[in-house]
Amino acid sequence: ALVPIAPRSVLRRQIERAAAAGFVAMGATELEFFVFQESYDSAREKHYHDLRTFGAYIEDYHLLQGGKVEGLLGPIRAHLHDSGIPVEFSKGEWGAGQEEINIRYCDLLTMGDRTVVFKQMAKEIAIQQGLALTFMAKWDEHHAGSSMHLHMSLWDANGGHNMFAGDGAPAGGLPVAASDTFRWVAGGMMAHARELTLFFAPTVNSYKRFRAESFAPTAITWGYDNRTTGFRIVGHGDGLRLECRIPGADANPYLAQAALLAAALDGIERRIEPPPLFGGNAYVLSDVPRVPRSLPEAIAAFEGSDLARTAFGEDVVEHYLHFARTEQRKADEVVTCWERARYFE
């Protein structure tokens, strides 16, 4: 029998619930990571201070800097292809030394597998080249955070039609043709985002990524192609989907997708209407739900979540609460470099 608390089993259960409701959940994980001109051994010897990133300037869509790191990204793409994992593209990201590789969407369980293989493979290839890379959500306070944006849509039982797509007419004020299912899924995702953030941001470090004007969301709202909101509407027709921008690159892909799907299914079951679309800078909003600011805040929200206990089961909830509380306790015990620099003299 499968172990119920295993992340892959948690996702399987939500996929089965979706199938019982007549849906096939499709999605993709969009991963960012930093590459260093260090080995993992040299980084450890330096106590992870003064590390040299593989690049000295912001390289978002920068062709030359992307070429410099192609010696690493090329083999990663090739090994993914040879492993049966189709790659869409790779590119430089917002931070110095920050990269992104996107692999093709598929059913959620396969997508979780692809993501786990990708993260393991990328580190192994970096090791072979004497380099290091990290999927930490925020490896340094002076650099951009690394995200794992989740894209999701629900298709019919045969996988031939995206159930988000409407009949060609805008619905509920949406700037795209969308169905009632799409609206209710969006409503469920936003209604439950705070209480399920523990599965999107699992560590103490995760919450240092959520900063204003940083491409990491602070407000739980949505907009059409709006990168300041917690949720972004992307595409049209069968390509119509919702992107959840809350998860960091450190999130477990099985758990993060399970949380998003559980929220979506509850939205459909209870026909939860989403808030009005937002078209401006969501970082300035003060009257909308906020992404938890810390791990203790996320722990409290997850502990009090009726949806989490109903969808995942008591054993799963208590297992991951124990993990999160342990992480917070260990972090609270540590005397940091920042504390010594601030208080020593």
N, C-alpha and C positions, 0 to 999 in steps of 0.2 A: 504494500500500500504506500501511496505517496505520503510524505511527511507534511501535515497540514500547515505548519508554520513556515515551511520553506518558501522563499519568495516566488518561485516558479509555480508552486501549488496555489498560492494566494491569487496569482493572476489567472490560473486555470479556472478557479472557481467563478471568477467574474465573467470569463469568456463563456462558461457554461450557462450562467444566468442570462447573458446576452443572447445566446443561441435559443434558449427556451422562450425568449421574447420575440424571436424571429430575426435577430440581427447577427451579422458578422462584423466584428470590430476590426478596423484597419487603422494603421498608424505608422509613425516614424519617429525616431529619436534623432535630434540634431545636436551633435556633440562638439564642444569646444575644449581645447587643451593647450597648455603651454609647453614649449620645447626649450631645453636648456643645453648650452655648450658645457655640459657637466655629465659625468656618469652618476649613477645612483650612489656609488661608493664615495666619489669626491664631494657630492652634495652632503652626504652624511658626515664626512670628515670636517666639513665647514659648518656643521651644525645648522645646515640649511639657511645660512646667512650669506649675503653678498654673492648670490648665484648669478651667472651670466646667462641671460635669455638668448635664444637663437634669433637675434634681431634687436636693434636699438631704437626702433621708432614704430609708431602705429602703422600697421601694414594692411589694413582692410582693403581687399581687392588689389593690392599692390603686386604687380607682375614680377618686378625684379626680386623683391624680398621673397616672394613665393617660390621663385626659381632657386634661391639660395638653399631653401630647406627641402627642395624636391628630392634630394638624395635620401631623405627619410620618408617623405610622403609618397613618393613613387612606389617604393617597395611595399608600403602599407596597402596602397590601393591594389597593387598586383596580387598580394597575398590574399586580400579580401576576395578579389575576383576568382582566384584559384580555389577558394574555399566555398564558392557558390554564393557569395554575398555581393550583389550588384552595387557598384559605386556610382553615384550621380556626379559628384565633383568634390574637389578640395579647394581651399582658398585660405589666404591670410585673413586673420580676424583683427579685432579692434586693438588688442594689446600688442606690445613688443614681444615677439616670439610666440604669439598666440595663433593657433591654426584651427581649422575646422574641416572635417571630412563628413560628407553626408552620404548615407546609403539608402537604397530605394525602399519605399514603404511596402508593407505587407501586413498579414494578420499579426495581431499583437504578440502572440506567443513566439512566433518566428522572429518578430522584431526584437523581442527581449533577448533571444538567443544570439541574434546577429550583433546586438550591442555588446553583450558580454564577450563574445569572441573578438570583436573589434578592439575593445579596451585591453584585453589580454595580449592580443597580437601586436598592438601598437607599442606596448611597453617592451615586449620581447625583442622586436626589431630595433627599438631604440637602444636596448642593452647591447645588441650585436654590433651597433655602430659606435659604442662608447658614449652614448647620449642618455639623457633622461627626459621624461615628460611627466606631467601631472594632470590629473582630472580634478584636483581640489577646486572647490567652488570659489575660493579666494586665496590664492597662494601668497599674496603680498598686498598690503593695504594701498600701495601706490599704483597697483596695476589693475586692469579690468578683471572682473570675475569671469568664470567659465560656466556656461549654461548647458542644460540638456533640454532644449525646447521640445515639447511633445506635441506632435500633430495627430489628430484623431478624427475619424469619420465612421459612421455606421452604415453598413450596406445590407441589402436584402439577403435572405438565406442562401441564395445561389451565388452571391458575390458579384452579381452583374449590374447592380444599380445602387448608386449612393443615395441613401434615404434622407440625406440632408438637402438634396436638390428638390426644389419645388416645381410648380407647374409653369414656370416662366414669368410669374408676376411677383413683384416684391411683397414680402409678408412682414407685418409688424414693424414697419418702418425701416426694414433692412435694406441696404443699398444693393443687395444681391437677391436673386430669386431663391428663396429658402422655404423649407417645409416647417410644419408645426414641430416635427421631431427635432429639427435643428434648433429651434427656439427653446424647447424644453430641455434638450441636452445642455445648451448654454446656460439655462437657468439653474439646472442641477449642479453643473460644474462650479458656478460662481457661488451658489448657496452653500456649498460644502468645502470650498477651497481652503478656508482657514483651518477647519477642524482636521483636514487631511494633509496639511502641509508637512507633517512629520515624515510622510512618505515621499515628499518632494525635496525636503531639506533635512537630512537625517543627522547632521553633526553640529557641534558648536560652531565650527568654521562656516557652515552653510549660510548662516544668517548675516555674516559680514559682507555677503554679496549684495544684499538688498539695500541699495543706496539710490537716492534720487539722481536723475540724469545719468544713469549708468547702464541703461538697457536691461537691467534687472528690475522687475516690477516691485512697487510698494503698494499699489492700489489694486483691489480686486474688482475690476470692471472690464469692459470690452470695447473694441472698436474695429472698424474695417481697416486692415493693414496698419494698425497703430501699434508701434513698438514700445510705447510708454505704458501700455495697459497690461494687466495680468493675463488677459486672453485676447487673441488677435484673430479676426476673420480673414481667411486666406482662400483665394481661388473662386471658382464658379462652376456650375453644373456638377458633373461627377467629380470634379477636382475641389469642390467646396469642402472646407474642413475648418476645425477650430485648432488653434495653436495655444497651448498652455505654456506661458513663459516663466512660470514660477520655479520649476525644478532646476537644480544645479547639476553640473557634470558629475558630481559625487553621488547623485541619487542612484538607488538600485532600479534599473529599468523595469524589472518585473513589478516591483511594489508601486512605482510611480504610475505605470500604466494601469495597474489594478485600481488604484485610488481614483484616477480620472474616469475610468469606465464605471466604477461603482457609483460615482456622483452623477454620471450621465444617465445611467439606468434609473436612478431615483428621480431624476428630473422628468424622465418620460412617465414613470409610474404615477407621479404626483402632479404632472403637468405644471411644473414650476416655470413661471415666466421670468425671463431675464430682466435686468435693469435696462434703462435706456442706453442706447449706444453713446459712446463718448468719442468726440472727434478732436480733442485738444491734448494738452500736456497733462497726463494723469498724475504726474508727480506732485502737482500743486493741489490736488483734491484733498479735502479734509472731511467730507461728508459721505464717504463710501467705506466699506469694510477694508481693512488693511491686512497685508501679509504679516504674519507674526514676526516680531522684531528679534526674537531670541528663541533658543531651544526650550527653555522653561515655559514660555508662552505657548509654543507649539505642543508641548507635552500636555499642558492643561487642556488645550482645545481638543486634542486627540482623545484624552482620557474621558472627556465629557461628551464624546460624539456617539449619538445613538446609531447613526448610519454605519460607523466603523464596526461597532459590535454586532449589528445585524448582518452587514455584508461580509465581514471577514471572520466573525466568530470571536468569542471571549478569549480563547487561547492565543489567537494571533495578536489581538490587541494587547494583552498582558505581556506577551513575549517581546513585542517591539517597544512597549513602554519601559520594560526592564532594561532593554538595550539603551534607550535614550537617556534614562535616568542615570545609568552607569557612566555614559559618556559625559554628562553634565557634572557628575560628582568628581570624576577624574580631572576634568578641566578646572573645577573649582579648587582643587588641591595644588595646582601647579603655580609656582612663582615664575612669572614671565620676564623676559628681557625688558619689556616695557616698564614693568614695575620696578626693576632694579635701577633703570635709567632715571625714572621719575622720583623715586623715594630714597635711594641709597644715601646721598649726601644731605 
